[in-house]
Amino acid sequence: MVRKAEYYYDAAAPPANSVRPAAFAAARDPAARILLAQRADTRNWELPGGSVEPGESAVNAVVREVAEETGVLVTVTGLSGIYTDPAHVMVYSTGEVRQPFAVCLHAIPVAGQPRPDRDEMIDVAWIDPGELDGLPIHPSMRLRIEHAIGLPGRVQLT
């Protein structure tokens, strides 16, 4: 599936015609750095994660996706937030206009070293929160990261 466009609070956005669940991990290491991956298509940095497949829980999906994209095995420790903003849509070449339904989960690393999959992700790193301002990050993802870092004990709903 090739993404054609992404709209975020844009009056020109077409209306969504689908909603698909996805799960992302806000994984923090013992030094309180957060695991981020750089997308091959947009070059933006984001929390690792992706689609929840049929027959799979959000927790299992995030563990699988983080391992595939980053080489790091994580354990989920809690819920950071649920993001369903209808003002954020992605338009695909198939005609699908998707409104995200993203679950963001707190996690900790248990094994592995960061390495990109070289397919979806071109770089992976443990990032100090003080370095986030200098990275290209989509506004919707920046919000999720800020919530996970800034309010670790409080669940965010948008």
N, C-alpha and C positions, 0 to 999 in steps of 0.2 A: 504494500500500500504506500503510495507516494503522497506526502502532504503537499497540497497546493498552497494553502494559506492558513494563517492562524489569526483570529480576531479576538481582541480583548478590549471590551468597552468601546466598540467601534460601531457607530450607527449604520455603517455600510454592511455589517455582518448579515449573512443570510440566517434564517431561523434554523435551529437544530432539528434534525429528523432522526437522531438516534442518541442514546446514552449508553456508554459502556463502562463497566467498572475497571478501575486500575488501582494498584497499590504501590506506594513509594516508601522507602526507608529513610528516616532521619537517623543514620547510624553515627554514633559518637564513640571515639576511641578514649583511652584513659587520660589523654591530654586535652580532652574536650573538643578536639577537632571534629569536623563533620565530613563524611565521605560524600564526594561529589564526582560526577562523571560528565565529560564534555561530549556533546552530541556531534556526530559526524555531519549531519545535514545542516544544522543551524550554527554550529560552533558554540552554542550556549551551554553553560554548566547547569546541572540539575541533580536533584536527588535521584539515585538509581531506583528503578522500578518499571512497572509496565502493566499490561493487561492481565486481568484475572481470567484464566481459562475455565471452560465448563468442567465441573467436577473438582474444582480447586478452591480452597479457601483463600481469603485475602492474605492471611499470614503465610501460607505455603507459597502463594504467588510471589510475595515480596522476597522471601528467602531465595526462591529460584531465580528471580530476575536479578537480584543483587549479585548472586554468585555468577550468573551468566555474563552480566555486563561489566563486573568489576574484579572478579576472582576472589572476592571476600565472602566468607560464610558468616552470616549474622544470626543472632537470636533476637526475636522480637520481645520487647519489654513493656510495651504499652501503646496506647493510641495517642497520636499527636493532634490529628484533625481530620475532618471530612470536608471535602471541597466539591461543590456542585454548582458553581456560579453559572447561571444561564447567560451571562454577558461574556462568556469565554467559549468560543467555538472553534473547531478545526475543520477545514474543508478538504476533503480528499478527492482524488481524481476519479473515484468510483461514484461520486455524487453524494456520498455520505457527508453530512454536516453534523459533527459529533460535539455534544456537550459533555465535558468530562464529569465523571463521578469518581473522584480520587480519594482514597483512604491513605493517610500518611501515618506511618507507624514508627515509634521510637525503637531503636535496635542498638545492639552492641556487637562488635566483631568477636568471633570465636576462632577463626582460622583464616589463612590465606593472606596474600600480599596484593595490594592494588595493581591491577593490570587491565587495560581496556580490551574489550572483545574484538576491536578493530573492524567491527561491522557497524553497529549502532553507535559505539563510543570510541573516540580517538584518544582520550586521556582520562585518567582516574587519579584522584589525589585526596589525601586527608588535608582539609583546609581549615586554617585557624579562622574563627569567626571575624576577627579583625581584618582579614584579607578579602572578605566577600564583596565589599564595595567596588573593588577593582576588577571584578569578573563580569563577563556578559552573562546575565541570567534573566530569563523571561520574567515579567512582573508577577505572573501567577505563581511561578516557582519560587521567586524571591519571598513572596508572602508566606508560603509553606515553610521555607527555611527559617524565616524570622520567627514564625510562631513556634517552631520546634526548638529553636535556640532560646528565645526570649521568655517563653512560658512553658517550660518542660513539664510542669505538673498539671497544666490546665488544657483541656481538650478544646480545640477551635472548630467551629462549625460555620461554613460559609456556603 
